[in-house]
Amino acid sequence: MLFRSVAGIYHTDFPKYVGILTEDEFMAQATWRFMCWFYGQMDQIFVPSEWYRQQLAENGLGNKPIAVMPRGVDGTVFSPAKRDPAHLAKFGCNGHFKFLYVGRISREKNIDHLMRSFDRLRERGHEAELILVGDGPLLPEIQRSHGARGDVFLTGFLHGEELAKTYAGADTFVFPSTTDTFGNVVLEAQASGLPAIVANQGGPPEIVAPHQSGLIVDMASPEALADAMEQVCRDSGLRATLRERALVNAAERNWGRILEDFWNEGRNV
């Protein structure tokens, strides 16, 4: 049986990962060359965001049909209804304003910048807490530097109801990564009723921009993330507005519609 065409989906920004982790631009460029060779074999390429459609087109795949296929979220799994005041207490949280990060605890996710920004926020006098959900190579370092302070809580990997309750129990989601092709966790947070603070690169800003359901931050600025975190801490009206917009945005991200679009696009190849 012969296939009429072959389609590929670009999920991970390997060139940027390699560049950050090796601090070697030659290795990053070599990874781009490999990615171009691999995806150059495809008749159709799907990407999760417009940012990465442009990245692939500008880095050697401009002669290929590249379509944006965003992702969805299940509002029955992630919902404000999962909020349980007692849930986060078991991790040690004491009731202060709670920022939440969910994802790999690693350098390519810009975790170092998040920790510095949270420290600046605390130095400004805000009694906030930071909950980090996930695992990764930076976890032991953060445990040593922040674990005993009583304002940073490391839950490890969570899934299912535990994860849904953790989302719903926080106040604001903060995601500093500049390497995510989409950012599923941003959409999960929004479905849970959380405003989101995201980087101005990659897929996450395309999630929050259509409904202005979060704050988009230039992570190259040393103070911008701390400023955004302070803004949502102080302004309850802003939080309420962003929360309403986040729920609307998540409700419109219907998996059925997205998969139908994917199917129809694939049939045109």
C-alpha positions, 0 to 999 in steps of 0.5 A, a space after each residue: 500500500 502506498 501513502 499519497 502523502 506524509 505529514 509531520 507535526 513540529 512539537 518541540 523547539 530542539 534547536 533552541 533547547 540545544 542552544 540554551 543547554 549547551 550554550 553553543 550556537 554551532 550546535 544550535 545551528 546544526 540542530 536546525 539543519 537536521 530539523 530542516 532535513 527531517 521535516 523536508 521529507 514531509 509533504 505537509 507540516 503542522 505547527 502549534 502556533 504562528 510563531 513557529 510557522 514563521 520560524 520554520 519558514 525562515 530557517 529553511 522550510 519556506 518552500 513547504 506547506 506549513 499549517 497552524 494546528 493549535 491545541 485544546 483543553 478539556 474543561 471537565 478535567 480542568 475547572 475552577 470547580 476543582 478548587 479545594 482550600 485544603 488541597 494546597 495546605 498539604 504542600 505547606 502553603 499558608 494562604 498567601 497569594 499563590 503563583 503557580 508554575 507547571 512544567 519541567 524544572 529545567 534551564 530551557 524553561 527559564 526557571 532561573 529567571 522565574 526564581 530571580 523575579 519571585 525573589 525581587 517580588 518578595 524583596 518589594 514586600 509582597 507576601 506571595 508564594 510560588 508553587 512549582 509543579 514538575 520535575 527536572 535537573 534544577 529541582 535539587 538546586 532550588 530545593 537547596 536555595 529556596 526550600 527552607 524559606 517557607 514561600 517556595 513549594 516543590 510538589 514534584 510531578 502531579 497528574 489527574 485530580 491532584 494537578 487539576 486541584 493545584 491549578 484551581 487552588 492557585 491565584 495566577 499562573 506564571 510561565 516564563 518559558 521562551 521555548 514552548 511551541 504551544 504551552 498546553 499548561 497555559 491553557 489548562 491554567 486558564 480553564 482552571 480560572 487563572 490569569 496567565 503571565 507568559 513570555 513574548 516568544 513562542 506559542 504562549 502569547 498566542 494563547 492569551 493575546 486573542 482575548 487579552 486573557 493574561 500579561 505578555 512579558 519580555 523575558 529579556 528584561 530583568 524586571 519585567 516579570 517581577 513587575 507583572 507579578 506585582 501588578 496582578 498581586 496588587 490589582 484585584 480588579 485586573 485579576 477578575 477581568 483576566 480570570 473571566 477572559 481566561 475562562 472564555 478563551 479556554 471554553 472556545 478551545 474545543 478539542 472537537 473543532 481543532 481535530 476537525 480542522 486538522 482532519 480537513 487540512 490533512 485531507 487537502 494534502 
